[in-house]
Amino acid sequence: MYRSRRSQLIGIAYLAPALVFVLAFTAYPLVQMVWMSFHNWSLITPAKYVGLDNYKRAFADDQFWVSFAFTLKYTAIITPVLIVGGYLLALLTSESSRLRRITRTTVFIPVVIGLGVSSLLWYWLFSADFGLVNKALADLGLISKPVLWLGVDAGRSNLAITASVVWKVIGFGMILFVGAIQAIPREITEASLVDGASYRQRVTRVILPLTLRTVLLVTLVSVIGSLLAFDQFYIMTAGQPQNETATSVFYVYLNSFPYLKLGYGAALSMILALTILVFTVVQLLLTRRSHA
Amino acid sequence: MTATMELGRARATGAAIRARAGRSRYLLGAVCVAICTVMLLPLVMSVLASLKPTAEAAASPPTYLPHALSMDSYERLWTYQQGLPTYLANSLGTALLTIAFTLVLTVPAAYALARFPIPGKEVIFVFLLLALIVPYQALLTPMFLMFARIGLTNTLVGLAILHTAIQLPFSLYIMRNSLSAVPRELEEAAVTDGASSWQVLLRVCIPSTKPAIVTVALFAFIMSWNEFLGALVLMSRGSSFTLPLILAAARTETSLGGTDWGMLQAGITISIIPCVLVYLLLQRHYVAGLMSGAVK
């Protein structure tokens, strides 16, 4: 009894620093965000309780909807490219020849560099007058004058940014798909070969069904990441033209920092966090099932 | 007769399949080479652009390959604003503090969760993973206000605390799994020899969970070195900027009437090198961490 009481206390002592940290730097800010979202507050004036006004204002705010719709559009375009492309790359590189392994390593390299830095790199590549994309297109005779990729037309900006982010993160899905494909028991693969299945049949009837859970999880992780997109838009278009390419996180940032509408920014953060929560819960449920 | 014909046909089909397999092997090999080229080209072009002499780096239309090699861009970056050493020190300092904080918090906590009879252990574990369900992007305003009150804005410690908060759930998860897998016999032997729980942690648990510790440190480093939005919010003074911040500021800044593209590429090259190096050196840890952290 004494021993177990004592070891309980020792255990709690080991746990205490992490507990205090999470209380102070995650739980407390979360509570404060909820509180702020019900107040009108700009740092200069004292906070005033306004009930649900900030939320009502968000739903009546055109720019909120523009940002939200743009973020959804970006997510809807990039997710299938990342998943299908990542899966094809995984099929290609999951076999263990030397060249395939090198390809896998190479495709993964951009995943470890920063999104901010890769956005700066592509900001240069897509620059109208100084970028290599226009230079190459002009040399191939495909364009006669420089294309203004970034910050002039929302659709074209979205396309350029999507291309840069695909380059940056496609290896993430690939590496997880490779893991799932390689985890398929050898007997199953051999049985399908003995049965004379063609490669296409093996992919559609064996590999894909057995890795479907990973595909779903990577899709969710990817969707959550895209809904939280910020760096690439801040750096490559700064929200231009007319905040048409400002994502949801970007709009939260604009309201909270340059504009200092802290209460309103908090309400926007809450809406964003609740949207993400839906996807996270599905992800956690899927994860749980895999342990059972 | 028929048998021979069938045999002949079978041989022919076999040869055809082999030929097709051979052809498709070459084709897939070519696809692999093409993919590697596409993935590496932007990085290679950036490194090459960073080595162009000043005038060539500012040329429009740009050149593909430098006509002469020079360190001009690196020299300009070295003295840009507060100077590259300041920004490198800020980025590196924040990353090292993040690694230290993450390990100091998660190793003992994971040890407690894996080994000690604590009431409500599962609830505590889920609470510690809180940051998993609340995106940190949403918490930046309250964090900023708190840090401003206690004097942590514009400090490396403040930014490292934010990065630790982001990284904590993943790290705790990895450490707990790894510590749970350490055979209890090892610890029991140490306890019989009169070791305290602290000595068991230091002499038995930490040495046998080295791979997990490396994984946790590696992910903390890469996240902190690269993180942008949190640094943008917390660091408003030029002297406390990290590398991504000063480069983002330099992208629109006019030095000689326009963006200094050569210097920008020099900065990008310097930011990328540590990440690629640690990844290539510790690839196995990285992939293992990703597999257990992202999907499970």
Interface residues (C-beta under 8 A of the other chain):
Chain A: S4 S7 Q8 I10 G11 I12 A13 Y14 L15 P17 A18 L19 F21 V22 F25 T26 A27 Y28 P29 L30 Q32 M33 M36 L89 L92 T93 L99 R100 I102 T103 T105 T106 V107 F108 I109 P110 V112 I113 G114 L115 G116 V117 L120 L121 W122 Y123 W124 L125 S127 D129 F130 G131 L132 N134 K135 A138 W167 G171 F172 I175 L176 G179 A180 T214 L217 V218 V221 I224 L228 F230 D231 Y234 I235 V249 V252 Y253 S256 F257 L262 G265 A266 S269 M270 L272 A273 I276 L277 T280 V281 L284 T287 S290 H291
Chain B: L28 G29 V31 C32 V33 I35 C36 V38 M39 L40 P42 L43 M45 S46 A49 A58 A59 S60 P61 P62 Y64 V104 L105 T106 P108 A109 Y111 A112 L113 R115 F116 P117 I118 P119 I124 F127 L128 L130 A131 L132 I133 V134 P135 Q137 A138 L139 L140 T141 P142 M143 F144 L145 M146 I161 L162 T164 A165 L168 L172 S197 L201 I222 W225 N226 E227 F228 L229 L232 V233 P244 L247 A248 R251 T259 W261 L264 Q265 G267 I268 S271 I272 C275 V276 V278 Y279 L280 Q283 Y286 V287 L290 M291 A294 V295 K296
